[in-house]
Amino acid sequence: MSDQNQHNEFAEESALGNIYDAKLVKRLLSLMRPYWWYISLAIAVLILVTSFDLVLPYITKDAIDNYIKVSGKKMVASQAIPGTFPLTGDTVLVDVARLNKGQQYQAGSWERQGKFEKASYYYFVPDSSDQAKKIIEVIGRKESLFQRYGDLYLIDYNDLKNLSPSEIAVLRQKDIKGVIDFGMLFLLLLAISFVLNFLQIILVQLVGQRFMHSLRQRIFAKLQSIDMSFFDRNPVGRLVTRATNDVDAINEAFVSVFAQLFRDVLLVLALMAMMLMLDVKLSLVAYLTIPLIAVWTIFFRIKARDIYRKIRVRLARLNATLQENLSGIRVIQIFQREKENIHRFGEINDDYLRASLQEVLVMSFFRPMVEIISAVGLALIIYCGGGKVMASTLSLGTLVAFTTYLRMFFRPIQELTESYTVLQSAMASSERVFQLLDEPSRIKKAEEPADIGRPKGEIEFKDVVFEYVPGEPVLRNVSFKVSPGERIAFVGATGSGKTTIINLIARLYDIKSGQILLDGVDIRKLDLRKLRASLGVVMQDVFLFSGDIKGNIRLNKPLSDQEVVDISRQVHADTFIERFPGQYSEEVKERGVTLSVGERQLLSFARALAFDPPVLVLDEATANIDTPTEKLIQDALAKLMQGRTSLVIAHRLSTIKHVDRIYVIHKGEIRESGSHQELLKKRGLYHSLYQLQLGGEPI
């Protein structure tokens, strides 16, 4: 068998949605409408966080230009220039950090024209404070190093090395205080930014968790109300995935992508504006790297899509194989299939490993390449900006701020690109979840249900035709009538349609044509909950819920513990329950695996009796009970059936000898009906079935 055929049930998992589907996004946003207040607050906080991210490099720029690197160059000017310091005659001191944008661009032409002197000067204007007196003392001791122009003092940066550290500290006391003030402001803004980031993450996660809670609740409610034909078409594992993995994928996209998408887009636009504000030419140089990022991103998307598809398919195979082996572990160990199954799982696991390594390889190429492109952009900025700083046409603080903004610029671009697979997975998961939520129920509820009170138990089938698969009828024109309190049985070969009759009475499926009446009223006109509440069903394969024994008997029905004990004694379930250490509070493991088949069926008898239904359905209820246990419950069955309409499906014909009437079903049709003795006398299908069970012995 080929690998494709062996795992064709997972073809659905390989289908990926579009990277963006406006209709799906609109529906997702509609589900988030109850949380708009939280989302709006998160967006407002996000804008503040982004603002703080942009302000911090600008503060660094001001600290460098105003206090750390205070420098200017002498230049002969033909006219007054705002922002410069007049020295003597036409000579002025130019500090590019004090010039406006237009003058800074003019400084480039001044540099090319050779108007600037080569020497850079530290400058200051002493005030009338006590600190100024100390500065004057330093100047007096090293007068030859300083130049004075009115209140303005200059010292060549190269001459600062001739001052002692203590003299430099005195000279630059104002700068040191300014740097400390900027540092405190920087720390304060970082603290505020931390609080805002914390608040923003809390708000986004709060919305995400509540959204997942609400969506899972909707999915579970839908699965509880949908008709059985849907479950016939969809494996349980796939439906569990809808409420778990798919919801998680949608939430991951919301938290990791949609919540960050606004921030990243806002940050990129704001960064572009900030860089243009600092220096247009450097911004244009930085933007040269964007086409390289775009080309590399497109290539990554193509490769990532193919690899991600492979990973999803192989992960689905891995999970299915694991689930299958854990469910069938008893059979595996009994038939000594451990080695073969380990080998098969190993092959599937290796296949998943290879696909995962391909993803690692692509990501290993993508991230370093983005780093290389960003490094190229940074190198260009340092080359161009560094030359401008050396020529005094750009301040050092501006260059530092620009390089910081450039690094910030590439981060959201990389995050947006890497979010591609998350978005794609979320779109695919959203599509599958909404397909489930939009699944129409084939069981239509009555708009104005008829009220018949507590049913008497009269059941009638009138020319009922039913198909699980269109064109393949399971029941063909089935008609019969059961009077209140009457006991009837259905027998026939496997697949003849016996259990289908029970499913139709409970309206788990709707018939194609004909009528099913309860007390003379079409069951399609009755309230669905009341209809099913009137039925007590004991199945051959009993399902028990995790919990305790009394909880599985009462199934949330308000019964006292003593009533549970009395009901259990009527069906002799107390014979094994009271042997447990916890008795009626004994824990029941998943699916009741710690109980024998017979014990589980006795519990189902107690469960049916607890609900006191007017109609009792026994579907192969004694098929797996040993003979001694069967004898114990015969009188319990008699009590259980007393006063109730009872429908029995049985393969063991010896258990239905005393029912009022037996219907023989063959290929979806009622071929014979009558009592046990009447059917034996006819020597028809029932006679043949009875002989087969007796092994050919005389009747």
N, C-alpha and C positions, 0 to 999 in steps of 0.2 A: 504494500500500500504506500502510495506516495505521501510525502510530508504534507502536501497541500490538501489531499483528500482526508488525511487523518485528522487535520485540525480545521476543517472547513467551517466548523461552528464559530470560529473567531474571525471570519472574514469581515464581519461588521466592525470589529475593533480597529481594522486597518484604515477605515475610511476617515480621513481627517477633514474637518470643516475649513472654510475659508479663514484667512487671517482676521477678517473683519466682516461681520454680518450685521447690517444696520437693524434688521427686524429682531434678531436675537438680542442685540444690545438694548434695544428699546424695551423689550419684554423684561430683561434683567433689571433695567432701571425702574420699571414699573413695580417690580417686586421690592425694590429698595425705597419706595415712596414713604413707608412708615418711618424711615430713618433719615428723612431729608434734613431734619434739624441737626442731627449729629454730623451728617455729611457736610452741611453748610458750615458748621463750626469747624470741622476738620479742614475744609478748604481755606477758611479765614486764617486758621493757625498756620496752614501750609504757606500761605502768602507771607505771613510774618517771618516764618523760618527762612524762606527764600530771601527775604529782604535782609535778614541778619547775615545770611551767607554772603550776600553781595557787599554789605557794609564793612565786614571785617578786613578784607584786602585793602579797601579804601582807607581805613584807619591806619593800616600799616604804611600805606603810601604817605599819608600826612605826617606820621611819626618820623619816617625817614627824611622826608624833604624839609620839615620844619625844625627838627631837633637832632637827628642823627647825622645827616649829611647836609649841613648848612654851607653852601658854597656859591661863589659867584666869580665871574670873569670880567676883567676890564675891557671896555670897548669905546671907541670914539664914535659918538652919535651926532648926526647932522641936525637932529631935532629931538625934542623931549619925548621920552618913551615911558608911558605909564608902567609902574611896577619896578622900575630901575632906581638905583641910588645915584644921585649926582655926586661926582667927586670934584674934579677941577676942570674948568673950561668945558670942552665938549665930551670929556671922559665920564663915563657912567659905569657903575657896577651892575652886571646883569646876572640875576639868579633866575634860571629858566623856570623854576618851580613857582615863581611869583608872577609869571607872565600869563596872559590869557591865551586861548587856543590860537587865535590869529597871530599873535606875536611869537608864539612858540614855533609856528610854521615859518615865520620870517627869520627866526634865529638860524634856520638851516641855510638860508641865503647869506646871512651875515657870516656864518662859518665858512662857507665856500668863498666868500669875498675876502677872507683873511682879516676881518675886523676884530676878532677876539684875540686877546693876548693868550699865551699858552698857560700861564700860571693860574691856578685856582686858589681862591682866598676864602678863609673862614671869616665871617664878619659878625659884628655885634654892636649894640648900642647900650652902654651901661646906663642904668637909671640912678635914682637918688637913694637907693636902699643901702643898708649896711653891707650887703653882698657886693654892691658896686664899688664900695671903698676897697674891699679886698682885691677886686679885679684891677682897680687903678694901681694898687701896690704891686701886683704881678707885672703890669705893663711898665711901671717905673723901674722894676729890676731888670726887665728884658726889653727896654725901650727900642733897641735897634731892630727888633724883630717885627714891630708893629708899625702900621701906617694909620695916621689919623686924618679924617676929613670931616671937620665939624664934630658932631657927636658920634660919628661912625668910625669904628676901628676895624682894620684889616690885618690879617696875618696869613702869610703863604702857608698852605697845607703842609708843604715840605718842611717848614720851620717849626711846626708843632712838635716835632720830635726833639727839638732843643729845649722844650719845657719839661719839667718834672711831672710825674703823674698827679701830685698834689696841686700843682699850678694849673694843670689842665682841668682838674676837678673844679677848682675855683672859677676858672675862666668859663667853663661850660656848665656851671651850676644850674642855670635856667634850662639848658637843654636836657640835663639829667632829670630835673624835676618834670619837664614836659614828657620825657620818655616814660617815667614812672606813672604819670597821670594817664598817658595813653595805654600803658600796660594794664592799669587797674580798670580802665574803661573796656579794654579788650576782654579781660577776665569776666567783667560784669556781663558783657554781651554774650560771651560763651555760656555763662551760667543761665542767662535768660533763654538762649537758644536751646540749651539742654532741656530746660523745663518745657519749652514749646514743642520740641521734638518728641519728648515723652508724652505730652498731651495729645499730639497729633497721632502718634502710633497707637495710643490707648483708644482714641476715638475710632480710628480705622479698624482696629482689631475688634472693637466692640460691635461696630456695624457688621463686620464680616462674620463674627460668631453668631450674632442674632439672625443675620440673613441665612446662614447655614441651618440654624435651628428651625427657622420658619420653612425653608425649602424642604428639609428632610421631613418635617411634619406634613407638608402638603403631599409629598411623594408617598409617605406611609399611609396617609388617609386615602389617597387614590388607590393604592394597592389593596387596601382593605375593602374598598367598595366596587372594584372592577370585577367583571364577570369571569367565570372560570375558563372560558374559551381563550382569553388572553394568556392565562397561565399555561394553557396547552401549547401555545405558540412560542412562549418565551421561557428559557431555562431560569431556574431560581437564582443561580449564580450571577446571571446577567442583570437581574432585577436588583439584587443586593448591591451590585456595582453602581447602579443608578443612584441609590441613596447614600452611598459612601464615597467611592472614588470620584464619581462625576461631580458630586457636590463639593468635594474637597478641591477638585481642579478649578471649578468656578470661583470658589473662595480665594484660592491662590492667585488667580488672575486678578481678582478685585483688589486683594491686599498688596500683591507684588507688582501688578501692572497698572490697573486702572487708577489705584490710589496714587501711584508714582507718576503716571502718565502726565497728569496735570502739572505736577511739580517739575518734571523733567522738561516739558515743553516750555513752561513758564521760565524755568531757569536758563534754558538755552537762549530764548529770546532776550531775556534780561542781560545775560552775559554778552550777547552780541551788541546790545545797546551800550553797555558799560565799556566794552573794548573800543567801540567807535568813539565814545565820548573821550576816552583817554588818548587814543591816537588812531586816526583813520588809516594811515599807511600801514602801520603794524597790523591793524585789523584785517586789511586786505591780504597781507602776507599770511596771516593765520588761516584765513578762509580758503587758501589754496589747498589745504589738506582735506577739505570736505569732500571733493570729488573722489579722492582716494578711499576715504571711509565709505562712501556710497557704493563704489564698485566692489569693495571687499565685502560689504554687508549683503549685497545681492548674491554674490557667490556663496556666502555662508548660508543664506536662507535656502537656497536650492539644495545644498548638501545636507543641511540640518533637517529639512522636510523629509527627504528620503530615509535618512537614518532614524529619525524619530518614528516614522511609520513602522520600520522594522522592529524597533524596540517595543512599541505597543503590542504588536502581534505576538512577539516572542514572550513578552511578559504575561500576556493573556494565556498562552500555552503553558507557561511555567506555573501560574496560579491554578489553572484547571487540573494539571497533572498532580500537583500537590494536594488539592482538595480531593481528587478522586482516590489517591492512594491513602490519605488519612481516613476517608469514609469507609474504604474497603480493606482496612488494615487487618481485620480478622481473617478475611478470605485469603489475603496475601500470605499471612503467616501459616494458615492451615495448609495451603497448597504450595508452600515453600517457593514463593515467587519473589523473594526479597532481592536476590542478585539481579534477576531480569529487570525488575522495576527500578532498582538503583541505576542500572546501566541505561535504561530508557530515560530516566530523569536526568542523568548525567549528560546525555546527548542534547536534551532540550536546554539544560542549564548552560552547556558550552555554547549553544547557539545564541542564547541571550547574552552571554559574556562577550562574544565576538561583536554583537551589535552594540553593546554598551561601550566597548573599547573603541569602536569607530566614532561614537559620539565624543569620547574623551579625546581622540586624535583630532577631530575637527575643532573642538573647543580649544585644544592646546595650540592649534595654529591661529585661531581667530583672535584670542585675547592678546598674545604677544604681538601679532601683526598690528592690532589697534594701538598697542603701546609704542610700537616702532613708529607708526604714522604720527602719533601724538608727540613722540620724541623728536621727529623730524621737524614738526611744526614749532616745537619749543626751541630747537637749535636755530631755526630761521629767525625766530623772534630775538633770541639772544645775540645772534650775529648782527641783525639790522638794528635792534634796540641798543645793544652794547655800543655800537659805533656812534649812535646818536648821543648816548650818555657821555662818551668820551669827548664828543664835539660840543658838549654842553647845550645841545638842542633838545634834550629830553632828560627829565630828572630821574635820578636813580629810583626814587620811590615809585614813579610811574612805571618803570620797567619791572620792578618787583611785583607791583599790583597786576600788571598785564600778564606776566608769566603765571601768577596764581590763578587769574581768571581763565587763562588758556587751559590749565590743568583741569579746572572745574568744568570747562566747556566740553571736554572729551568724555568725562565720566557719565553724564546722562545719555550721551549718544551711544555709548557702549551698553548701558543698562537697557535702553530701548531696543537695541538689536538683540541682546540676549533674551529679552522677553518674548521673542517671536514664537518659540515653541510653547511657552506657557499660554500665550494668547490663542494659539492654534488649538491646543488641547482644550482650553476653556470653551472655545466656539463649538468644538465637536461635542464636548460634554453637555453644553447648554442645549444643543440641538436634540441630543438623545433624551435629556431630562424633559424638555418641553414636548417631545413626541409622546413620552409616557403620560405627562399631565393632560395632554390633548386627546389621549386615547378615548374614543367614545365607548360608552358602556352599551352592550347589546341588550342588557336587561333594563327595560324602560319601567320606571316606577309609575304607579297609578297616580294621576293628578288628583283625583278625588276618590281615595280608596273606600271600598265598601266595608262596613263594620258588621261582622257576624258574631261578635262577642267571642266566647270560648268555643272553638269548633267542636261539633259533635263527633267528627271523625269520618264523615261519609266522603269517599274519594271515588271519582269517576273519570276514566279516560274515554274520550270520544274521537275515534278515527285519528289518533295521534301519529304524525309523521315527524321524524327528527333526523338531522344529519349533523355530524361533527364536521365533516368535510363536504362542501357542496357537491351534489351529484352522487354521493355515497350514503344512502339512507341506512341508519342503524335500526330504527323502528319503522315498521310499515303498517299503517292503519290499525294501530293497537287500540282495542276497546275493551274495557272491563269496568265493573262497579264493585266497590267494597262498602258494605253497610257499617254503621257505627258499631264499634265493639267487635267486629268480625276479625278473624285471624286468617290471613291468606299467605301463601308462599309462592315464590317464583323459582323455578329450576330450569336448567338448561346448560348447554355446553359453554365453555369459556368464550366470551365475545358475542354471545347471543343477544345481549342487550338488557340483562337483568339489572345491573347497577345503574344503567342509564335511566331506567324507570324511576329509581330513587332520586337521582340527580334532578330529574324533571319535576318531581313532586316538590322538592325543595326549591325549585326554580333557580338552580345554579346555571341552567341553560334555558333558553326559550325554544319552544317547538316551532317547526316549520309550518305545520297546519294542524287543524283539529282543536280540541279543547281538553283542559284538565280542570276538573271542578272539585272544590272543597265545600261541602255542605251546599252543593248546587250553585256555587258562585265560581266563575272563572278565576283561577289563582292570579291572573294578570291584573285583575281588578282589586286585589287585596293588598294591604300594606305589607311590604316585603319582610319587614322585621317581625311583624305579628305572624305571618305565614310560617317563617322558619322557627319562631319560638314555639309553634304548635307541634313541631316535630322533635322527637327524641331519637337520635341516630346512634347506633352501636356499630362501629366499623370493624372489619377484620384486622386492618392495620391501625391499631390504636395510637393516636398521637397524644403524648403527655408533655405538658409544659414544665420548664424548670421552676422549681419552687418546692412546696411540700405536698403531701398526699391529700390533705383536706382541701387545699387550694385547687387541686386538680379535680376534685369531686364537685365543689360548689361553683367553680368558674365565675367568681365575683357575685354569685347569687347570694343575697343576704340570708344565709342559713347559720344557725348557731352550731357550735362544735358538737353538742349533743345530737342535734338533728343529723349531722354528718355521720356520727357513730351509728345512729338508728338505721339510716339508709344503708350503710355498709353492711350491717348485720343481716338485713333483709336479703342481700345478694351474696351473703357469706364471704364478702371481701375482708371481713374482720379476722378471718382465720389466718391470713398472712400479715395483715397490717399490724395486728397487736403483737406479732413476734418481733417487730423492729424495735430498737431501743427508743426511738422517738415516737413510735406508733403513728398517730395521725399527723404529727408534725415532722415525720421523717422526710429528709430532703430527697427530692426526685431529681436525678441527674438529667442531662440533656437527652430528650426523646425517651426517657425512662429506661435507659440501657441497663440499670441495676436491677430491673424487675424482669421476671420471666414473661413470655408472651401471654400465658394464661392469667398471670397476675394483672397485667395491663388490661386485659379484656374484662376481668372482674371489676376493675376500677371504672371502666367505661360503662358497665351495667349500673354501677352506683351513680355515676354522673347522669345517665339518662333518667334514673328514678328521681334524682334530686330536682330535676326540672319539671317533673309531673306533666309530661306532654299528653295531649289527647290522641296523638298518632305516634306509634312506636315503630321504628325501622331497625331491623336486625340484618346487617349485611355481612354474611358469613361469620356471624358473631361467635359461634362455637366451633369454628373450623380448626383452631389451634389449641383447644383446651383438651387436656387428657381426660380419659373416661371417668376416673374418680371425681375430678373437678366438675365434669359435665353433669354428673349425677347430683352433685351438691347444688348446682344452680337451676336444676329443672323446676324445683318448687318455687325458686325465686323468679324464674321466668314466668311461671303461671301467675304469680302475684303481680309481676310487672305488666303482664298483658291484660290483666283483669280490668274490664271497663274501658279498655283502649283499643282503637283500631290498630292492628298489628300487621306489618308487612315484613315477611321473612324471606331473605335470599339465602339459599343453602345449597352446598354441594353434597353434604352428608344427608342423604334422604331419610336416614333413620331419625333425624331430629325434627322432622316435620310431619310425622305420621298423624298427629292429633290436631293439625290445623283444620279450619273449616273448608278451605278450598285451596287447590294447588293449580297454578298456571305454568304450563310448559312452554318456554320461549325457545324458538328455533329460527335463527337467521332474521331476527327482528320481528317475528310474527308470533302470535299466540296460536299454537297448534293444538293444544289439549287443555282441558280444565276439568276439575272435579276433585273429589276427595281421594285420599291415598288408595283406598280399596277400589273405588270406581276406576281410577286410572290404571291400576294393575289389571283389572278385568278387561280393559280395552286392548291390552297387549300392544300398545303403541310405543311412542318415544319414551314415555315415563317408565314403562315396563322394561325397555332396553337399558335405560340408565340405571334402574334399580338392580337389574341382573348383573351389570358390569361392576357395580359396587359390591355385590355379594360374591363376586368371583365365580359366577356361573353356578352357584349352589341353588337348589330348589327354593322357591319362594314359599 
